[in-house]
Structures are given as C-alpha cells and as structure tokens.
C-alpha cells in the first residue's frame, strides 16, 4: 500500500534513518510511539513499507509487546494495582470508583484524551496498599472517596498546561492529521 507523503512522515523517516539497523525495528517503533502516543495502522504500514518488511512482521511486534499501543492513550495512564495486598485492602472498589468517575472501562481512554485506565499487577508498593499510579505519581493508602480529588488534581494541571501550550497538537489530532 503506497501512502501519500505527509509532513508527519518526515519525522518518521528521520527516526528510520537513525535506527535502521539489524534488530532496529523495536527501537523505531518505540521512538515513533513516543512521538505520537500510539502506533496507528497507517503508521505501521508506512514503517513496514520504508523498512521493506511485511506489515505482518511490524504488526506482530506491535501486538506482541505490551509497551506498544495501537490506540491513543490518555495524557495520564491510571494504573490500579490489583496485587494481593492492594486487592485485599479494597483496590477493586477503587477501580470501580475510577470507572464510574471517568465513565470508561479498563484499557479505555476518556473522550477528552486525558486519562487511560489500566488494571495492573503488583507495583511493589505493598506497604502503601491500596495503590494507584497516575502517570509517574504514586498514590497510596487511598479509598474510593479520594478518587474524585485525585482526578481533579490532574484535570486542573491539564487546564494550566493547555493554556500555556494551546498551539501544540495532541496525539489524538495526529491520527486525524495523518488521514487528511
């Protein structure tokens, strides 16, 4: 499949040029995902075409490794630890509260692109159980009643960031841009 040259693909070409070595596919995919937040089907096809690889090989790598995403992720990934200590101390109730507050299920992203929800296994903070992570931040010893306050902290932070960076394109707009 031949894709039209788009300005966004010039950035991908630069990554391919830098990392196109034997065994470089994973590095290329990581860098491209870092740029756009996920690896759309169009981007996978483009990378396969440029590397002269079957799309099945590129997509096989993308779908095999959990670090890659084929769907846009939110600015903040919320991880709810469901390891034994957290589960026993009510992590399931926290997960339910987050789902209710955000109106999404696990592995989904809010319509505004702010949050993606993931259920995780032990994150190694058992002494703080139950624990959630929001991006790189760890919130421990929480209860479902604290969820709205935690979420609002990130919503407020995002409003401040959007005011400062109003001209930047989000990863959600990249998919639309590529298809234009």
Residue frames relative to the residue before (quaternion, step in Angstrom):
aa qw qx qy qz dx dy dz
X 1.0000 0.0000 0.0000 0.0000 0.00 0.00 0.00
X 0.2288 -0.7830 0.5657 0.1205 3.56 -0.70 1.06
X 0.1866 -0.7876 0.5810 0.0853 3.56 -0.69 1.10
X 0.5253 -0.6173 0.4804 0.3350 3.54 -1.11 0.71
X 0.5233 -0.6038 0.4933 0.3437 3.54 -1.14 0.66
X 0.0386 -0.7756 0.6300 -0.0088 3.54 -0.88 0.96
X 0.6196 -0.5486 0.3874 0.4062 3.60 -1.09 0.52
X 0.6320 0.5524 -0.3368 0.4267 3.58 1.02 -0.79
X 0.6427 0.5349 -0.3315 0.4370 3.61 1.08 -0.63
X 0.5383 0.6056 -0.4159 0.4130 3.60 1.16 -0.35
X 0.6281 0.5185 -0.3308 0.4766 3.58 1.09 -0.69
X 0.6345 0.5105 -0.3219 0.4829 3.58 1.03 -0.78
X 0.6273 0.5431 -0.3334 0.4476 3.58 0.99 -0.84
X 0.6366 0.5280 -0.3299 0.4551 3.59 1.00 -0.78
X 0.6433 0.5049 -0.3161 0.4810 3.59 1.02 -0.80
X 0.6537 0.5112 -0.3155 0.4603 3.58 0.91 -0.91
X 0.6460 0.5279 -0.3224 0.4473 3.56 0.92 -0.87
X 0.6933 0.4904 -0.2750 0.4508 3.57 0.96 -0.88
X 0.8221 0.2726 -0.1033 0.4890 3.61 0.89 -0.93
X 0.4537 0.6965 -0.4552 0.3191 3.61 1.19 0.18
X 0.3075 0.6985 -0.5606 0.3214 3.49 0.16 1.43
X 0.6499 -0.4686 0.3675 0.4722 3.63 -1.13 0.22
X 0.8116 0.1937 -0.1838 0.5195 3.57 -0.82 1.03
X 0.5088 0.6995 -0.3872 0.3192 3.60 1.25 0.13
X 0.4343 0.7346 -0.4501 0.2630 3.60 1.21 -0.21
X 0.6664 0.4978 -0.3204 0.4533 3.61 0.82 -0.90
X 0.6457 0.5098 -0.3236 0.4673 3.61 0.93 -0.83
X 0.6394 0.5172 -0.3270 0.4656 3.60 0.95 -0.84
X 0.6680 0.4976 -0.3002 0.4647 3.58 0.88 -0.93
X 0.6331 0.5296 -0.3309 0.4574 3.61 0.99 -0.80
X 0.6865 0.4893 -0.2883 0.4541 3.57 0.83 -0.98
X 0.6632 0.4895 -0.3105 0.4735 3.58 0.95 -0.85
X 0.6469 0.4954 -0.3289 0.4773 3.60 0.97 -0.77
X 0.6084 0.5425 -0.3532 0.4590 3.61 1.03 -0.68
X 0.6644 0.5138 -0.3009 0.4518 3.58 1.04 -0.76
X 0.8350 0.2470 -0.0737 0.4862 3.58 0.86 -0.98
X 0.5581 -0.6488 0.3742 0.3572 3.57 1.25 -0.11
X 0.7863 -0.0412 0.0368 0.6154 3.57 1.23 -0.42
X 0.4095 -0.6968 0.5332 0.2498 3.57 -1.31 0.18
X 0.2173 -0.8009 0.5481 0.1042 3.56 -0.12 1.30
X 0.6669 -0.4865 0.3736 0.4230 3.55 -1.26 0.30
X 0.6428 0.5338 -0.3208 0.4460 3.60 0.95 -0.86
X 0.6679 0.4899 -0.2975 0.4747 3.56 0.96 -0.87
X 0.6316 0.5204 -0.3363 0.4661 3.60 0.99 -0.75
X 0.6406 0.5160 -0.3184 0.4711 3.59 0.97 -0.84
X 0.6523 0.5169 -0.3126 0.4579 3.57 0.93 -0.89
X 0.6616 0.4978 -0.3077 0.4689 3.59 0.89 -0.90
X 0.6404 0.5222 -0.3223 0.4618 3.59 0.93 -0.88
X 0.6564 0.5175 -0.3016 0.4586 3.57 0.93 -0.94
X 0.6944 0.4818 -0.2772 0.4571 3.59 0.86 -0.97
X 0.7218 0.4114 -0.2416 0.5014 3.60 1.09 -0.69
X 0.3604 -0.7505 0.4666 0.2985 3.56 1.38 -0.11
X 0.4317 0.6525 -0.4774 0.3999 3.52 0.97 1.06
X 0.5392 -0.5750 0.4730 0.3936 3.59 -1.14 0.40
X 0.5644 -0.6001 0.4416 0.3554 3.58 -1.03 0.75
X 0.5980 0.5811 -0.3642 0.4149 3.59 1.07 -0.66
X 0.6385 0.5177 -0.3307 0.4636 3.60 1.07 -0.66
X 0.6608 0.4894 -0.3043 0.4808 3.58 0.91 -0.90
X 0.6923 0.4663 -0.2824 0.4728 3.58 0.82 -0.98
X 0.5998 0.5654 -0.3559 0.4404 3.60 1.07 -0.63
X 0.6554 0.4846 -0.3027 0.4940 3.57 1.01 -0.80
X 0.6561 0.5272 -0.3106 0.4417 3.59 0.90 -0.95
X 0.7473 0.4024 -0.2317 0.4753 3.59 0.85 -0.90
X 0.6059 0.5637 -0.3633 0.4280 3.61 1.17 -0.37
X 0.7600 0.3632 -0.1967 0.5018 3.57 0.84 -0.97
X 0.4419 -0.7339 0.4574 0.2387 3.56 -0.75 1.08
X 0.5711 0.6008 -0.3964 0.3947 3.61 1.16 -0.29
X 0.6669 0.4760 -0.3060 0.4848 3.60 1.21 -0.35
X 0.1423 -0.7790 0.6072 0.0657 3.52 -1.15 0.70
X 0.2747 -0.7571 0.5725 0.1536 3.55 -1.03 0.84
X 0.6897 0.3824 -0.2613 0.5566 3.56 1.32 0.01
X 0.5899 -0.5707 0.4176 0.3899 3.57 -1.08 0.59
X 0.2295 -0.7451 0.6112 0.1364 3.55 -1.08 0.79
X 0.5623 -0.6048 0.4467 0.3443 3.51 -1.20 0.52
X 0.6759 -0.4683 0.3777 0.4257 3.50 -1.32 0.25
X 0.7753 0.1847 -0.0942 0.5966 3.56 1.08 -0.79
X 0.2028 -0.7421 0.6250 0.1322 3.55 -0.89 0.96
X 0.2045 -0.7594 0.6091 0.1023 3.54 -0.81 1.07
X 0.0913 -0.7848 0.6124 0.0279 3.55 -0.74 1.08
X 0.1435 -0.7709 0.6164 0.0723 3.56 -0.74 1.06
X 0.3319 -0.7562 0.5315 0.1885 3.56 -0.53 1.18
X 0.0850 -0.7941 0.6015 0.0210 3.54 -0.84 1.06
X 0.2671 0.7530 -0.5424 0.2598 3.56 1.16 0.63
X 0.7481 -0.4471 0.2512 0.4212 3.58 -1.23 0.41
X 0.6925 0.4739 -0.3013 0.4529 3.61 0.71 -1.00
X 0.6839 0.4762 -0.2896 0.4708 3.59 0.88 -0.89
X 0.6423 0.5376 -0.3256 0.4387 3.56 0.97 -0.87
X 0.6660 0.5090 -0.2905 0.4615 3.56 0.94 -0.97
X 0.7379 0.4093 -0.2278 0.4858 3.59 1.08 -0.70
X 0.7352 -0.4988 0.2221 0.4016 3.59 1.16 0.54
X 0.2779 0.7902 -0.5096 0.1963 3.61 1.14 0.39
X 0.6129 0.5624 -0.3558 0.4259 3.59 1.05 -0.69
X 0.6410 0.5079 -0.3208 0.4777 3.60 1.06 -0.73
X 0.6294 0.5190 -0.3280 0.4763 3.57 1.07 -0.71
X 0.6289 0.5326 -0.3243 0.4644 3.57 0.98 -0.86
X 0.6581 0.5061 -0.3035 0.4676 3.57 0.92 -0.92
X 0.6530 0.5165 -0.3141 0.4563 3.59 0.95 -0.85
X 0.6453 0.5042 -0.3203 0.4762 3.59 0.97 -0.82
X 0.6307 0.5289 -0.3290 0.4628 3.60 0.96 -0.85
X 0.6715 0.4973 -0.2914 0.4658 3.57 0.93 -0.93
X 0.6726 0.5052 -0.2964 0.4524 3.59 0.92 -0.90
X 0.7711 0.3673 -0.1858 0.4857 3.58 0.88 -0.95
X 0.3022 -0.7784 0.4885 0.2534 3.58 1.31 -0.35
X 0.5728 0.5113 -0.4136 0.4894 3.54 0.95 1.05
X 0.3930 -0.6711 0.5673 0.2709 3.53 -1.34 0.22
X 0.7200 -0.3923 0.3241 0.4718 3.55 -1.32 -0.03
X 0.8368 0.1639 -0.1721 0.4932 3.54 -1.15 0.80
X 0.5713 0.5273 -0.4158 0.4719 3.56 1.11 0.71
X 0.3213 -0.7316 0.5761 0.1720 3.52 -1.31 0.43
X 0.5243 -0.6341 0.4640 0.3283 3.56 -1.02 0.78
X 0.6464 -0.5566 0.3663 0.3718 3.55 -1.17 0.63
X 0.6867 0.4799 -0.2890 0.4632 3.59 1.05 -0.66
X 0.4865 -0.7005 0.4085 0.3251 3.58 1.30 -0.02
X 0.4803 0.7010 -0.4198 0.3189 3.56 1.22 0.23
X 0.8304 0.1383 -0.0335 0.5387 3.62 0.87 -0.92
X 0.0918 -0.7150 0.6881 0.0831 3.52 -1.26 0.68
X 0.2436 -0.7912 0.5497 0.1115 3.57 -0.88 0.96
X 0.0195 0.7912 -0.6095 0.0460 3.55 -0.90 1.01
X 0.2980 -0.6859 0.6294 0.2110 3.52 -1.14 0.71
X 0.1078 -0.8166 0.5663 0.0289 3.58 -0.76 1.01
X 0.4737 -0.5973 0.5437 0.3511 3.51 -1.32 0.13
X 0.8114 -0.2881 0.1741 0.4777 3.57 -1.28 -0.01
X 0.2011 -0.7823 0.5797 0.1072 3.56 -0.89 0.96
X 0.5722 -0.6448 0.3591 0.3576 3.58 1.26 0.17
X 0.6115 0.5153 -0.3692 0.4736 3.58 1.16 0.49
X 0.0713 0.8668 -0.4899 0.0602 3.56 1.05 0.85
X 0.6251 0.5554 -0.3364 0.4331 3.59 1.09 -0.63
X 0.7005 0.4258 -0.2536 0.5136 3.58 1.29 -0.32
X 0.3210 0.8006 -0.4672 0.1941 3.59 1.30 0.09
X 0.5800 -0.2451 -0.7767 0.0152 1.50 -1.94 1.60
X 0.2452 -0.7967 0.5487 0.0642 3.53 -1.10 0.87
X 0.0297 -0.7359 0.6728 0.0701 3.51 -1.25 0.62
X 0.2319 -0.7221 0.6238 0.1891 3.53 -1.27 0.40
X 0.0834 -0.7378 0.6663 0.0684 3.53 -1.16 0.67
X 0.7736 -0.0784 -0.0140 0.6286 3.53 -0.18 1.30
X 0.7851 -0.2661 0.2234 0.5128 3.57 -0.74 -1.06
X 0.5628 0.6167 -0.3762 0.4016 3.59 1.28 -0.05
X 0.2311 -0.7615 0.5939 0.1188 3.57 -1.00 0.89
X 0.0870 -0.7708 0.6305 0.0256 3.56 -0.92 0.99
X 0.0327 -0.8407 0.5394 -0.0339 3.55 -0.45 1.22
X 0.8186 0.2268 -0.2114 0.4835 3.50 -1.40 0.42
X 0.3624 0.7402 -0.4896 0.2847 3.55 0.94 0.89
X 0.2256 -0.7321 0.6190 0.1729 3.52 -1.32 0.24
X 0.7091 -0.4808 0.2912 0.4257 3.61 -1.18 0.40
X 0.6210 0.5736 -0.3408 0.4113 3.60 1.06 -0.65
X 0.6597 0.5158 -0.3020 0.4554 3.59 1.20 -0.47
X 0.4737 0.7166 -0.4195 0.2933 3.58 1.24 -0.39
X 0.6718 0.4972 -0.3390 0.4321 3.68 0.72 -0.87
X 0.6519 0.5157 -0.3148 0.4583 3.60 0.98 -0.82
X 0.6416 0.5170 -0.3209 0.4671 3.59 0.97 -0.86
X 0.6780 0.4910 -0.2977 0.4590 3.58 0.85 -0.94
X 0.6586 0.5196 -0.3235 0.4377 3.59 0.93 -0.83
X 0.5620 0.5933 -0.3808 0.4325 3.59 1.14 -0.58
X 0.7125 0.4360 -0.2520 0.4887 3.58 0.94 -0.89
X 0.5989 0.5383 -0.3641 0.4679 3.58 1.09 -0.57
X 0.6618 0.4981 -0.3030 0.4712 3.58 0.95 -0.87
X 0.6304 0.5281 -0.3265 0.4660 3.57 1.01 -0.84
X 0.6637 0.5098 -0.3038 0.4553 3.57 0.99 -0.83
X 0.6104 0.5357 -0.3547 0.4633 3.60 1.01 -0.73
X 0.6543 0.5070 -0.3074 0.4694 3.59 0.92 -0.89
X 0.6662 0.4973 -0.2983 0.4689 3.60 0.94 -0.89
X 0.6647 0.5095 -0.3150 0.4466 3.60 0.90 -0.86
X 0.6133 0.5357 -0.3538 0.4601 3.57 1.05 -0.66
X 0.6952 0.4685 -0.2697 0.4738 3.59 0.97 -0.88
X 0.7976 0.2722 -0.1096 0.5269 3.61 1.04 -0.82
X 0.1524 0.8595 -0.4826 0.0716 3.58 1.06 0.64
X 0.6955 0.4804 -0.2886 0.4497 3.62 1.12 -0.44
X 0.5384 0.6287 -0.4096 0.3836 3.61 1.23 -0.13
X 0.4052 -0.7043 0.5335 0.2348 3.57 -1.17 0.68
X 0.3525 -0.7371 0.5358 0.2129 3.58 -0.84 0.95
X 0.6525 -0.5088 0.3797 0.4137 3.57 -1.26 0.31
X 0.6016 0.5600 -0.3664 0.4362 3.60 1.13 -0.48
X 0.6624 0.4882 -0.3028 0.4809 3.58 1.13 -0.59
X 0.5394 0.6344 -0.4091 0.3732 3.61 1.13 -0.49
X 0.6482 0.5227 -0.3269 0.4469 3.59 0.89 -0.90
X 0.6543 0.4905 -0.3130 0.4832 3.57 0.97 -0.80
X 0.6417 0.5398 -0.3124 0.4463 3.59 0.99 -0.87
X 0.6506 0.5252 -0.3131 0.4503 3.58 0.93 -0.91
X 0.7294 0.4467 -0.2472 0.4553 3.58 0.91 -0.89
X 0.5148 0.6544 -0.4207 0.3601 3.60 1.22 -0.24
